[in-house]
Amino acid sequence: MAVTIEWVSPACSHAYQRWNGPVPPAFGMPLPYLRPSLVSSLEYFVMPHVYVLNVAILALMAYPLVSAVVRRFNAARGALWIGSSLCAIVAAWRLFLFSLAVWRPQTTITSGERYFELRPVALVSRPHSECRASEFWFPDAR
């Protein structure tokens, strides 16, 4: 994941965390599918069905650009080979993460709050476990 969106919930407020403990942010683009477990630094809860939906949405968004580039440079065979190779590498990496139990499949990544309460707050290059309260989405967050 090169760049993804950080998502937070109303439970990210400092008052909530003071009484109930830390709440990790969620990550994913365009929809959140990954959340640190806070039990281990290498353990994440993952919703595989949302991950597949994200890949499908991003592929549909990228298709017009990729097809225009392929038509422009007449590189259909090379582009197909490169695209297939990249997809195979990413799929193998994801399966490796599942096999090591780094990614733990779940039906939901929320714990207490609802999935649709998550709001985007930032673009990040890698997941982290510190929740940043957003005063834009949640005015009483601080």
C-alpha positions as CSV (number, residue, x, y, z in Angstrom):
1,M,0.0,0.0,0.0
2,A,1.8,3.1,-1.2
3,V,-0.7,5.7,0.0
4,T,-4.0,5.1,1.9
5,I,-6.6,7.0,3.8
6,E,-6.7,7.1,7.6
7,W,-10.2,6.8,9.0
8,V,-11.2,7.7,12.6
9,S,-14.4,7.3,14.7
10,P,-16.0,9.5,17.3
11,A,-14.4,7.2,19.9
12,C,-11.0,8.8,19.0
13,S,-11.8,11.7,21.2
14,H,-9.5,12.2,24.2
15,A,-12.3,12.1,26.7
16,Y,-13.4,8.7,25.4
17,Q,-9.9,7.3,25.4
18,R,-9.2,8.5,28.9
19,W,-12.0,6.3,30.2
20,N,-12.1,3.4,27.8
21,G,-8.5,3.1,26.5
22,P,-6.9,3.8,23.1
23,V,-8.9,3.4,19.9
24,P,-6.8,2.7,16.8
25,P,-7.6,4.4,13.5
26,A,-8.7,2.3,10.4
27,F,-7.0,2.4,7.0
28,G,-8.1,1.8,3.4
29,M,-8.8,3.4,0.2
30,P,-11.5,4.1,-0.9
31,L,-13.1,2.2,2.0
32,P,-11.5,1.3,5.4
33,Y,-10.6,-2.4,5.6
34,L,-7.6,-2.6,7.9
35,R,-7.2,-1.7,11.6
36,P,-4.3,-2.3,14.1
37,S,-5.2,-4.7,16.9
38,L,-3.2,-2.9,19.6
39,V,-2.3,-6.3,21.0
40,S,0.8,-6.6,18.9
41,S,2.6,-4.2,16.7
42,L,2.4,-6.7,13.8
43,E,-1.2,-7.7,14.1
44,Y,-4.0,-6.2,12.0
45,F,-7.7,-6.9,11.7
46,V,-8.7,-7.1,8.1
47,M,-12.1,-7.3,6.3
48,P,-11.2,-9.3,3.1
49,H,-14.5,-8.6,1.5
50,V,-14.0,-4.9,1.7
51,Y,-10.4,-5.3,0.5
52,V,-11.7,-7.1,-2.7
53,L,-14.3,-4.4,-3.2
54,N,-11.6,-1.7,-2.9
55,V,-9.5,-3.4,-5.5
56,A,-12.4,-3.7,-7.8
57,I,-13.3,0.0,-7.4
58,L,-9.7,1.1,-7.9
59,A,-9.4,-1.1,-11.0
60,L,-12.6,0.4,-12.5
61,M,-11.2,3.9,-11.9
62,A,-7.8,3.0,-13.4
63,Y,-9.1,1.2,-16.4
64,P,-9.8,4.2,-18.7
65,L,-6.3,5.6,-18.0
66,V,-4.5,2.3,-18.5
67,S,-6.5,1.5,-21.7
68,A,-5.7,4.9,-23.2
69,V,-2.0,4.5,-22.5
70,V,-2.0,1.0,-24.0
71,R,-3.8,2.2,-27.1
72,R,-1.5,5.2,-27.4
73,F,1.7,3.2,-27.2
74,N,0.3,0.0,-28.8
75,A,1.8,-2.0,-26.0
76,A,-1.1,-4.4,-25.2
77,R,1.0,-7.6,-24.7
78,G,3.7,-5.9,-22.6
79,A,1.2,-4.1,-20.4
80,L,-0.8,-7.2,-19.9
81,W,2.3,-9.1,-18.8
82,I,3.4,-6.3,-16.4
83,G,-0.1,-5.9,-15.0
84,S,-0.5,-9.6,-14.4
85,S,2.9,-9.9,-12.8
86,L,2.2,-7.0,-10.4
87,C,-1.2,-8.5,-9.5
88,A,0.4,-11.9,-8.8
89,I,3.1,-10.3,-6.6
90,V,0.6,-8.3,-4.6
91,A,-1.7,-11.3,-4.2
92,A,1.2,-13.5,-3.0
93,W,2.2,-10.8,-0.5
94,R,-1.4,-10.6,0.9
95,L,-1.6,-14.4,1.2
96,F,1.7,-14.4,3.0
97,L,0.4,-11.9,5.5
98,F,-2.7,-14.0,6.1
99,S,-0.6,-17.2,6.5
100,L,1.6,-15.6,9.2
101,A,-1.5,-14.4,11.0
102,V,-0.3,-10.8,10.7
103,W,-3.7,-10.1,9.0
104,R,-6.6,-11.5,10.9
105,P,-9.8,-11.8,8.8
106,Q,-12.9,-10.3,10.5
107,T,-16.4,-9.5,9.4
108,T,-16.0,-6.0,10.8
109,I,-13.0,-4.0,12.0
110,T,-14.9,-1.9,14.5
111,S,-15.2,-2.6,18.1
112,G,-18.1,-0.8,19.8
113,E,-18.6,1.9,17.2
114,R,-20.4,1.3,13.8
115,Y,-18.5,1.0,10.6
116,F,-20.3,3.9,9.0
117,E,-19.2,6.2,11.8
118,L,-15.6,6.1,10.5
119,R,-14.5,9.4,8.8
120,P,-11.5,10.1,6.6
121,V,-8.9,12.4,8.1
122,A,-5.6,12.1,6.3
123,L,-3.5,10.4,3.6
124,V,-0.8,8.2,5.1
125,S,2.0,6.1,3.7
126,R,1.8,3.4,6.3
127,P,-0.6,2.3,9.0
128,H,0.0,3.4,12.6
129,S,-1.8,2.9,15.9
130,E,-2.2,6.5,17.2
131,C,-5.6,7.9,16.6
132,R,-5.8,11.6,15.6
133,A,-9.1,13.2,16.6
134,S,-10.6,15.3,13.8
135,E,-12.2,18.5,14.9
136,F,-13.7,18.9,11.4
137,W,-15.8,15.7,11.7
138,F,-16.2,15.7,15.5
139,P,-16.2,19.2,16.9
140,D,-16.1,18.1,20.5
141,A,-13.2,15.7,19.9
142,R,-10.7,17.5,22.0
